[in-house]
Amino acid sequence: MNTLSPELLSVLRCPKCKGVLKEESAALACVSCKLAFSVDDGIPNMLIEDARPLVASEAS
């Protein structure tokens, strides 16, 4: 995954609950909502309808 800049990561929030996102492999994860948002070529896809559920191993 292309690592997002710290500045961008500091302002991005979950579009569903406004929670803090953390970087996972090729995704941004919201632990509160248990959703993962994909990051393709360094561009986060923050559409709720495109998010996937986090699996138990990713939610920690």
mmJSON file of the N, C-alpha and C atoms, coordinates in Angstrom:
{"data_MODEL":{"atom_site":{
"group_PDB":["ATOM","ATOM","ATOM","ATOM","ATOM","ATOM","ATOM","ATOM","ATOM","ATOM","ATOM","ATOM","ATOM","ATOM","ATOM","ATOM","ATOM","ATOM","ATOM","ATOM","ATOM","ATOM","ATOM","ATOM","ATOM","ATOM","ATOM","ATOM","ATOM","ATOM","ATOM","ATOM","ATOM","ATOM","ATOM","ATOM","ATOM","ATOM","ATOM","ATOM","ATOM","ATOM","ATOM","ATOM","ATOM","ATOM","ATOM","ATOM","ATOM","ATOM","ATOM","ATOM","ATOM","ATOM","ATOM","ATOM","ATOM","ATOM","ATOM","ATOM","ATOM","ATOM","ATOM","ATOM","ATOM","ATOM","ATOM","ATOM","ATOM","ATOM","ATOM","ATOM","ATOM","ATOM","ATOM","ATOM","ATOM","ATOM","ATOM","ATOM","ATOM","ATOM","ATOM","ATOM","ATOM","ATOM","ATOM","ATOM","ATOM","ATOM","ATOM","ATOM","ATOM","ATOM","ATOM","ATOM","ATOM","ATOM","ATOM","ATOM","ATOM","ATOM","ATOM","ATOM","ATOM","ATOM","ATOM","ATOM","ATOM","ATOM","ATOM","ATOM","ATOM","ATOM","ATOM","ATOM","ATOM","ATOM","ATOM","ATOM","ATOM","ATOM","ATOM","ATOM","ATOM","ATOM","ATOM","ATOM","ATOM","ATOM","ATOM","ATOM","ATOM","ATOM","ATOM","ATOM","ATOM","ATOM","ATOM","ATOM","ATOM","ATOM","ATOM","ATOM","ATOM","ATOM","ATOM","ATOM","ATOM","ATOM","ATOM","ATOM","ATOM","ATOM","ATOM","ATOM","ATOM","ATOM","ATOM","ATOM","ATOM","ATOM","ATOM","ATOM","ATOM","ATOM","ATOM","ATOM","ATOM","ATOM","ATOM","ATOM","ATOM","ATOM","ATOM","ATOM","ATOM","ATOM","ATOM","ATOM"],
"id":[1,2,3,4,5,6,7,8,9,10,11,12,13,14,15,16,17,18,19,20,21,22,23,24,25,26,27,28,29,30,31,32,33,34,35,36,37,38,39,40,41,42,43,44,45,46,47,48,49,50,51,52,53,54,55,56,57,58,59,60,61,62,63,64,65,66,67,68,69,70,71,72,73,74,75,76,77,78,79,80,81,82,83,84,85,86,87,88,89,90,91,92,93,94,95,96,97,98,99,100,101,102,103,104,105,106,107,108,109,110,111,112,113,114,115,116,117,118,119,120,121,122,123,124,125,126,127,128,129,130,131,132,133,134,135,136,137,138,139,140,141,142,143,144,145,146,147,148,149,150,151,152,153,154,155,156,157,158,159,160,161,162,163,164,165,166,167,168,169,170,171,172,173,174,175,176,177,178,179,180],
"type_symbol":["N","C","C","N","C","C","N","C","C","N","C","C","N","C","C","N","C","C","N","C","C","N","C","C","N","C","C","N","C","C","N","C","C","N","C","C","N","C","C","N","C","C","N","C","C","N","C","C","N","C","C","N","C","C","N","C","C","N","C","C","N","C","C","N","C","C","N","C","C","N","C","C","N","C","C","N","C","C","N","C","C","N","C","C","N","C","C","N","C","C","N","C","C","N","C","C","N","C","C","N","C","C","N","C","C","N","C","C","N","C","C","N","C","C","N","C","C","N","C","C","N","C","C","N","C","C","N","C","C","N","C","C","N","C","C","N","C","C","N","C","C","N","C","C","N","C","C","N","C","C","N","C","C","N","C","C","N","C","C","N","C","C","N","C","C","N","C","C","N","C","C","N","C","C","N","C","C","N","C","C"],
"label_atom_id":["N","CA","C","N","CA","C","N","CA","C","N","CA","C","N","CA","C","N","CA","C","N","CA","C","N","CA","C","N","CA","C","N","CA","C","N","CA","C","N","CA","C","N","CA","C","N","CA","C","N","CA","C","N","CA","C","N","CA","C","N","CA","C","N","CA","C","N","CA","C","N","CA","C","N","CA","C","N","CA","C","N","CA","C","N","CA","C","N","CA","C","N","CA","C","N","CA","C","N","CA","C","N","CA","C","N","CA","C","N","CA","C","N","CA","C","N","CA","C","N","CA","C","N","CA","C","N","CA","C","N","CA","C","N","CA","C","N","CA","C","N","CA","C","N","CA","C","N","CA","C","N","CA","C","N","CA","C","N","CA","C","N","CA","C","N","CA","C","N","CA","C","N","CA","C","N","CA","C","N","CA","C","N","CA","C","N","CA","C","N","CA","C","N","CA","C","N","CA","C","N","CA","C","N","CA","C","N","CA","C"],
"label_alt_id":[null,null,null,null,null,null,null,null,null,null,null,null,null,null,null,null,null,null,null,null,null,null,null,null,null,null,null,null,null,null,null,null,null,null,null,null,null,null,null,null,null,null,null,null,null,null,null,null,null,null,null,null,null,null,null,null,null,null,null,null,null,null,null,null,null,null,null,null,null,null,null,null,null,null,null,null,null,null,null,null,null,null,null,null,null,null,null,null,null,null,null,null,null,null,null,null,null,null,null,null,null,null,null,null,null,null,null,null,null,null,null,null,null,null,null,null,null,null,null,null,null,null,null,null,null,null,null,null,null,null,null,null,null,null,null,null,null,null,null,null,null,null,null,null,null,null,null,null,null,null,null,null,null,null,null,null,null,null,null,null,null,null,null,null,null,null,null,null,null,null,null,null,null,null,null,null,null,null,null,null],
"label_comp_id":["MET","MET","MET","ASN","ASN","ASN","THR","THR","THR","LEU","LEU","LEU","SER","SER","SER","PRO","PRO","PRO","GLU","GLU","GLU","LEU","LEU","LEU","LEU","LEU","LEU","SER","SER","SER","VAL","VAL","VAL","LEU","LEU","LEU","ARG","ARG","ARG","CYS","CYS","CYS","PRO","PRO","PRO","LYS","LYS","LYS","CYS","CYS","CYS","LYS","LYS","LYS","GLY","GLY","GLY","VAL","VAL","VAL","LEU","LEU","LEU","LYS","LYS","LYS","GLU","GLU","GLU","GLU","GLU","GLU","SER","SER","SER","ALA","ALA","ALA","ALA","ALA","ALA","LEU","LEU","LEU","ALA","ALA","ALA","CYS","CYS","CYS","VAL","VAL","VAL","SER","SER","SER","CYS","CYS","CYS","LYS","LYS","LYS","LEU","LEU","LEU","ALA","ALA","ALA","PHE","PHE","PHE","SER","SER","SER","VAL","VAL","VAL","ASP","ASP","ASP","ASP","ASP","ASP","GLY","GLY","GLY","ILE","ILE","ILE","PRO","PRO","PRO","ASN","ASN","ASN","MET","MET","MET","LEU","LEU","LEU","ILE","ILE","ILE","GLU","GLU","GLU","ASP","ASP","ASP","ALA","ALA","ALA","ARG","ARG","ARG","PRO","PRO","PRO","LEU","LEU","LEU","VAL","VAL","VAL","ALA","ALA","ALA","SER","SER","SER","GLU","GLU","GLU","ALA","ALA","ALA","SER","SER","SER"],
"label_asym_id":["A","A","A","A","A","A","A","A","A","A","A","A","A","A","A","A","A","A","A","A","A","A","A","A","A","A","A","A","A","A","A","A","A","A","A","A","A","A","A","A","A","A","A","A","A","A","A","A","A","A","A","A","A","A","A","A","A","A","A","A","A","A","A","A","A","A","A","A","A","A","A","A","A","A","A","A","A","A","A","A","A","A","A","A","A","A","A","A","A","A","A","A","A","A","A","A","A","A","A","A","A","A","A","A","A","A","A","A","A","A","A","A","A","A","A","A","A","A","A","A","A","A","A","A","A","A","A","A","A","A","A","A","A","A","A","A","A","A","A","A","A","A","A","A","A","A","A","A","A","A","A","A","A","A","A","A","A","A","A","A","A","A","A","A","A","A","A","A","A","A","A","A","A","A","A","A","A","A","A","A"],
"label_entity_id":["1","1","1","1","1","1","1","1","1","1","1","1","1","1","1","1","1","1","1","1","1","1","1","1","1","1","1","1","1","1","1","1","1","1","1","1","1","1","1","1","1","1","1","1","1","1","1","1","1","1","1","1","1","1","1","1","1","1","1","1","1","1","1","1","1","1","1","1","1","1","1","1","1","1","1","1","1","1","1","1","1","1","1","1","1","1","1","1","1","1","1","1","1","1","1","1","1","1","1","1","1","1","1","1","1","1","1","1","1","1","1","1","1","1","1","1","1","1","1","1","1","1","1","1","1","1","1","1","1","1","1","1","1","1","1","1","1","1","1","1","1","1","1","1","1","1","1","1","1","1","1","1","1","1","1","1","1","1","1","1","1","1","1","1","1","1","1","1","1","1","1","1","1","1","1","1","1","1","1","1"],
"label_seq_id":[1,1,1,2,2,2,3,3,3,4,4,4,5,5,5,6,6,6,7,7,7,8,8,8,9,9,9,10,10,10,11,11,11,12,12,12,13,13,13,14,14,14,15,15,15,16,16,16,17,17,17,18,18,18,19,19,19,20,20,20,21,21,21,22,22,22,23,23,23,24,24,24,25,25,25,26,26,26,27,27,27,28,28,28,29,29,29,30,30,30,31,31,31,32,32,32,33,33,33,34,34,34,35,35,35,36,36,36,37,37,37,38,38,38,39,39,39,40,40,40,41,41,41,42,42,42,43,43,43,44,44,44,45,45,45,46,46,46,47,47,47,48,48,48,49,49,49,50,50,50,51,51,51,52,52,52,53,53,53,54,54,54,55,55,55,56,56,56,57,57,57,58,58,58,59,59,59,60,60,60],
"pdbx_PDB_ins_code":[null,null,null,null,null,null,null,null,null,null,null,null,null,null,null,null,null,null,null,null,null,null,null,null,null,null,null,null,null,null,null,null,null,null,null,null,null,null,null,null,null,null,null,null,null,null,null,null,null,null,null,null,null,null,null,null,null,null,null,null,null,null,null,null,null,null,null,null,null,null,null,null,null,null,null,null,null,null,null,null,null,null,null,null,null,null,null,null,null,null,null,null,null,null,null,null,null,null,null,null,null,null,null,null,null,null,null,null,null,null,null,null,null,null,null,null,null,null,null,null,null,null,null,null,null,null,null,null,null,null,null,null,null,null,null,null,null,null,null,null,null,null,null,null,null,null,null,null,null,null,null,null,null,null,null,null,null,null,null,null,null,null,null,null,null,null,null,null,null,null,null,null,null,null,null,null,null,null,null,null],
"Cartn_x":[0.841,0.0,0.88,0.473,1.155,0.745,1.722,1.413,0.874,-0.219,-0.788,0.061,0.08,0.857,0.235,1.053,0.527,-0.485,-0.267,-1.196,-2.574,-2.621,-3.903,-4.572,-3.819,-4.379,-4.927,-4.324,-4.785,-6.128,-6.509,-7.792,-8.894,-8.535,-9.552,-10.29,-11.59,-12.43,-13.398,-13.911,-14.889,-16.118,-16.572,-17.747,-19.05,-19.042,-20.264,-20.391,-19.333,-19.421,-18.492,-17.673,-16.686,-15.562,-15.384,-14.321,-12.953,-11.931,-10.546,-10.274,-9.543,-9.174,-7.718,-7.422,-6.03,-5.667,-4.396,-3.937,-3.806,-4.365,-4.208,-3.616,-3.393,-2.844,-3.853,-3.503,-4.303,-5.689,-5.834,-7.138,-6.985,-8.043,-8.187,-9.3,-9.047,-9.998,-10.601,-11.92,-12.627,-13.02,-12.382,-12.638,-14.042,-14.53,-15.868,-16.962,-16.904,-17.934,-17.641,-16.406,-15.968,-16.037,-15.586,-15.56,-14.136,-13.812,-12.526,-12.776,-12.053,-12.161,-10.887,-11.024,-9.854,-9.062,-7.769,-6.869,-6.228,-6.502,-5.968,-5.072,-3.821,-2.833,-2.738,-2.829,-2.701,-3.942,-5.059,-6.312,-7.331,-7.739,-8.725,-10.13,-10.822,-12.223,-13.074,-13.656,-14.381,-15.894,-16.343,-17.776,-18.237,-19.261,-19.764,-20.23,-20.879,-21.395,-20.278,-19.062,-17.937,-17.098,-17.37,-16.597,-16.903,-15.943,-16.163,-16.079,-16.748,-16.668,-15.277,-14.826,-13.548,-13.717,-12.724,-12.728,-12.116,-12.335,-11.9,-10.411,-9.567,-8.127,-7.72,-8.502,-8.186,-8.7,-9.703,-10.363,-9.574,-8.464,-7.7,-6.809],
"Cartn_y":[-1.176,0.0,1.231,2.209,3.495,4.127,4.439,5.021,6.428,6.73,8.067,9.013,10.263,11.243,11.412,11.683,11.892,13.051,14.073,15.207,14.779,13.979,13.512,12.581,11.668,10.726,11.442,12.557,13.279,13.971,14.249,14.928,13.984,12.804,11.857,11.251,11.134,10.503,9.556,8.613,7.675,8.457,8.238,8.965,8.536,7.387,6.91,7.435,7.304,7.672,8.82,9.275,10.349,9.91,8.59,8.055,8.152,7.947,7.976,6.721,6.892,5.778,5.409,4.121,3.698,2.925,3.024,2.349,0.852,0.096,-1.356,-1.679,-2.91,-3.264,-2.929,-1.96,-1.504,-0.987,-0.499,0.016,0.962,1.722,2.522,1.875,1.606,0.875,1.772,1.646,2.297,1.2,1.214,0.178,0.333,1.561,1.804,1.192,1.447,0.948,-0.448,-0.906,-2.197,-2.217,-1.087,-0.98,-0.705,-1.184,-0.91,-0.233,0.86,1.629,1.41,1.017,0.686,1.93,1.706,2.759,2.208,2.849,2.409,3.497,3.154,4.104,5.351,5.174,6.282,7.137,6.719,7.477,6.68,7.211,6.481,6.579,5.458,5.41,5.466,6.624,6.842,6.69,6.024,5.788,4.646,4.919,3.906,2.66,2.843,1.683,0.812,1.334,0.547,-0.066,0.292,-0.226,-1.71,-2.391,-3.807,-3.985,-4.988,-5.234,-5.697,-5.26,-5.729,-7.149,-7.95,-9.288,-9.174,-10.144,-10.083,-9.794,-10.35,-10.136,-8.711,-7.99,-6.615,-5.625,-5.986,-5.054,-4.788,-5.447,-5.253,-4.04],
"Cartn_z":[0.0,0.0,0.0,-0.76,-0.68,0.629,1.455,2.749,2.559,3.232,3.172,4.0,3.595,4.35,5.737,6.723,8.08,8.136,7.318,7.298,6.818,5.745,5.223,6.223,6.781,7.746,8.981,9.353,10.544,10.338,9.091,8.851,8.373,7.898,7.44,8.625,8.499,9.52,8.822,9.561,9.031,8.571,7.343,6.867,7.539,8.194,8.844,10.269,11.074,12.494,12.889,11.947,12.191,13.124,13.25,14.091,13.432,14.227,13.749,12.935,11.838,10.976,11.221,11.091,11.192,9.94,9.565,8.355,8.599,7.695,7.657,6.293,5.984,4.676,3.581,2.741,1.597,1.98,3.225,3.649,4.83,5.068,6.275,7.088,8.339,9.167,10.235,10.408,11.505,12.485,13.642,14.638,15.223,15.332,15.892,15.033,13.733,12.802,12.288,12.518,11.981,10.452,9.825,8.37,7.905,6.698,6.072,4.742,4.511,3.282,2.48,1.222,0.412,0.048,-0.205,-0.681,-1.949,-3.076,-4.364,-4.933,-5.202,-5.725,-4.857,-3.542,-2.614,-2.453,-3.071,-3.0,-2.185,-1.022,-0.213,-0.807,-0.832,-1.27,-0.005,0.255,1.505,1.358,0.307,0.126,1.028,1.83,2.768,2.029,0.885,0.147,-0.442,-0.562,-1.065,0.057,1.304,2.436,2.635,3.249,3.562,5.072,5.582,7.036,7.435,8.587,9.118,9.628,9.389,9.989,11.371,12.213,13.614,13.758,12.893,13.014,12.672,11.858,11.486,12.528,13.276,14.196,15.473,15.666,16.91,16.856],
"occupancy":[1.0,1.0,1.0,1.0,1.0,1.0,1.0,1.0,1.0,1.0,1.0,1.0,1.0,1.0,1.0,1.0,1.0,1.0,1.0,1.0,1.0,1.0,1.0,1.0,1.0,1.0,1.0,1.0,1.0,1.0,1.0,1.0,1.0,1.0,1.0,1.0,1.0,1.0,1.0,1.0,1.0,1.0,1.0,1.0,1.0,1.0,1.0,1.0,1.0,1.0,1.0,1.0,1.0,1.0,1.0,1.0,1.0,1.0,1.0,1.0,1.0,1.0,1.0,1.0,1.0,1.0,1.0,1.0,1.0,1.0,1.0,1.0,1.0,1.0,1.0,1.0,1.0,1.0,1.0,1.0,1.0,1.0,1.0,1.0,1.0,1.0,1.0,1.0,1.0,1.0,1.0,1.0,1.0,1.0,1.0,1.0,1.0,1.0,1.0,1.0,1.0,1.0,1.0,1.0,1.0,1.0,1.0,1.0,1.0,1.0,1.0,1.0,1.0,1.0,1.0,1.0,1.0,1.0,1.0,1.0,1.0,1.0,1.0,1.0,1.0,1.0,1.0,1.0,1.0,1.0,1.0,1.0,1.0,1.0,1.0,1.0,1.0,1.0,1.0,1.0,1.0,1.0,1.0,1.0,1.0,1.0,1.0,1.0,1.0,1.0,1.0,1.0,1.0,1.0,1.0,1.0,1.0,1.0,1.0,1.0,1.0,1.0,1.0,1.0,1.0,1.0,1.0,1.0,1.0,1.0,1.0,1.0,1.0,1.0,1.0,1.0,1.0,1.0,1.0,1.0],
"B_iso_or_equiv":[0.0,0.0,0.0,0.0,0.0,0.0,0.0,0.0,0.0,0.0,0.0,0.0,0.0,0.0,0.0,0.0,0.0,0.0,0.0,0.0,0.0,0.0,0.0,0.0,0.0,0.0,0.0,0.0,0.0,0.0,0.0,0.0,0.0,0.0,0.0,0.0,0.0,0.0,0.0,0.0,0.0,0.0,0.0,0.0,0.0,0.0,0.0,0.0,0.0,0.0,0.0,0.0,0.0,0.0,0.0,0.0,0.0,0.0,0.0,0.0,0.0,0.0,0.0,0.0,0.0,0.0,0.0,0.0,0.0,0.0,0.0,0.0,0.0,0.0,0.0,0.0,0.0,0.0,0.0,0.0,0.0,0.0,0.0,0.0,0.0,0.0,0.0,0.0,0.0,0.0,0.0,0.0,0.0,0.0,0.0,0.0,0.0,0.0,0.0,0.0,0.0,0.0,0.0,0.0,0.0,0.0,0.0,0.0,0.0,0.0,0.0,0.0,0.0,0.0,0.0,0.0,0.0,0.0,0.0,0.0,0.0,0.0,0.0,0.0,0.0,0.0,0.0,0.0,0.0,0.0,0.0,0.0,0.0,0.0,0.0,0.0,0.0,0.0,0.0,0.0,0.0,0.0,0.0,0.0,0.0,0.0,0.0,0.0,0.0,0.0,0.0,0.0,0.0,0.0,0.0,0.0,0.0,0.0,0.0,0.0,0.0,0.0,0.0,0.0,0.0,0.0,0.0,0.0,0.0,0.0,0.0,0.0,0.0,0.0,0.0,0.0,0.0,0.0,0.0,0.0],
"pdbx_formal_charge":[null,null,null,null,null,null,null,null,null,null,null,null,null,null,null,null,null,null,null,null,null,null,null,null,null,null,null,null,null,null,null,null,null,null,null,null,null,null,null,null,null,null,null,null,null,null,null,null,null,null,null,null,null,null,null,null,null,null,null,null,null,null,null,null,null,null,null,null,null,null,null,null,null,null,null,null,null,null,null,null,null,null,null,null,null,null,null,null,null,null,null,null,null,null,null,null,null,null,null,null,null,null,null,null,null,null,null,null,null,null,null,null,null,null,null,null,null,null,null,null,null,null,null,null,null,null,null,null,null,null,null,null,null,null,null,null,null,null,null,null,null,null,null,null,null,null,null,null,null,null,null,null,null,null,null,null,null,null,null,null,null,null,null,null,null,null,null,null,null,null,null,null,null,null,null,null,null,null,null,null],
"auth_seq_id":[1,1,1,2,2,2,3,3,3,4,4,4,5,5,5,6,6,6,7,7,7,8,8,8,9,9,9,10,10,10,11,11,11,12,12,12,13,13,13,14,14,14,15,15,15,16,16,16,17,17,17,18,18,18,19,19,19,20,20,20,21,21,21,22,22,22,23,23,23,24,24,24,25,25,25,26,26,26,27,27,27,28,28,28,29,29,29,30,30,30,31,31,31,32,32,32,33,33,33,34,34,34,35,35,35,36,36,36,37,37,37,38,38,38,39,39,39,40,40,40,41,41,41,42,42,42,43,43,43,44,44,44,45,45,45,46,46,46,47,47,47,48,48,48,49,49,49,50,50,50,51,51,51,52,52,52,53,53,53,54,54,54,55,55,55,56,56,56,57,57,57,58,58,58,59,59,59,60,60,60],
"auth_comp_id":["MET","MET","MET","ASN","ASN","ASN","THR","THR","THR","LEU","LEU","LEU","SER","SER","SER","PRO","PRO","PRO","GLU","GLU","GLU","LEU","LEU","LEU","LEU","LEU","LEU","SER","SER","SER","VAL","VAL","VAL","LEU","LEU","LEU","ARG","ARG","ARG","CYS","CYS","CYS","PRO","PRO","PRO","LYS","LYS","LYS","CYS","CYS","CYS","LYS","LYS","LYS","GLY","GLY","GLY","VAL","VAL","VAL","LEU","LEU","LEU","LYS","LYS","LYS","GLU","GLU","GLU","GLU","GLU","GLU","SER","SER","SER","ALA","ALA","ALA","ALA","ALA","ALA","LEU","LEU","LEU","ALA","ALA","ALA","CYS","CYS","CYS","VAL","VAL","VAL","SER","SER","SER","CYS","CYS","CYS","LYS","LYS","LYS","LEU","LEU","LEU","ALA","ALA","ALA","PHE","PHE","PHE","SER","SER","SER","VAL","VAL","VAL","ASP","ASP","ASP","ASP","ASP","ASP","GLY","GLY","GLY","ILE","ILE","ILE","PRO","PRO","PRO","ASN","ASN","ASN","MET","MET","MET","LEU","LEU","LEU","ILE","ILE","ILE","GLU","GLU","GLU","ASP","ASP","ASP","ALA","ALA","ALA","ARG","ARG","ARG","PRO","PRO","PRO","LEU","LEU","LEU","VAL","VAL","VAL","ALA","ALA","ALA","SER","SER","SER","GLU","GLU","GLU","ALA","ALA","ALA","SER","SER","SER"],
"auth_asym_id":["A","A","A","A","A","A","A","A","A","A","A","A","A","A","A","A","A","A","A","A","A","A","A","A","A","A","A","A","A","A","A","A","A","A","A","A","A","A","A","A","A","A","A","A","A","A","A","A","A","A","A","A","A","A","A","A","A","A","A","A","A","A","A","A","A","A","A","A","A","A","A","A","A","A","A","A","A","A","A","A","A","A","A","A","A","A","A","A","A","A","A","A","A","A","A","A","A","A","A","A","A","A","A","A","A","A","A","A","A","A","A","A","A","A","A","A","A","A","A","A","A","A","A","A","A","A","A","A","A","A","A","A","A","A","A","A","A","A","A","A","A","A","A","A","A","A","A","A","A","A","A","A","A","A","A","A","A","A","A","A","A","A","A","A","A","A","A","A","A","A","A","A","A","A","A","A","A","A","A","A"],
"auth_atom_id":["N","CA","C","N","CA","C","N","CA","C","N","CA","C","N","CA","C","N","CA","C","N","CA","C","N","CA","C","N","CA","C","N","CA","C","N","CA","C","N","CA","C","N","CA","C","N","CA","C","N","CA","C","N","CA","C","N","CA","C","N","CA","C","N","CA","C","N","CA","C","N","CA","C","N","CA","C","N","CA","C","N","CA","C","N","CA","C","N","CA","C","N","CA","C","N","CA","C","N","CA","C","N","CA","C","N","CA","C","N","CA","C","N","CA","C","N","CA","C","N","CA","C","N","CA","C","N","CA","C","N","CA","C","N","CA","C","N","CA","C","N","CA","C","N","CA","C","N","CA","C","N","CA","C","N","CA","C","N","CA","C","N","CA","C","N","CA","C","N","CA","C","N","CA","C","N","CA","C","N","CA","C","N","CA","C","N","CA","C","N","CA","C","N","CA","C","N","CA","C","N","CA","C","N","CA","C","N","CA","C"],
"pdbx_PDB_model_num":[1,1,1,1,1,1,1,1,1,1,1,1,1,1,1,1,1,1,1,1,1,1,1,1,1,1,1,1,1,1,1,1,1,1,1,1,1,1,1,1,1,1,1,1,1,1,1,1,1,1,1,1,1,1,1,1,1,1,1,1,1,1,1,1,1,1,1,1,1,1,1,1,1,1,1,1,1,1,1,1,1,1,1,1,1,1,1,1,1,1,1,1,1,1,1,1,1,1,1,1,1,1,1,1,1,1,1,1,1,1,1,1,1,1,1,1,1,1,1,1,1,1,1,1,1,1,1,1,1,1,1,1,1,1,1,1,1,1,1,1,1,1,1,1,1,1,1,1,1,1,1,1,1,1,1,1,1,1,1,1,1,1,1,1,1,1,1,1,1,1,1,1,1,1,1,1,1,1,1,1]
}}}
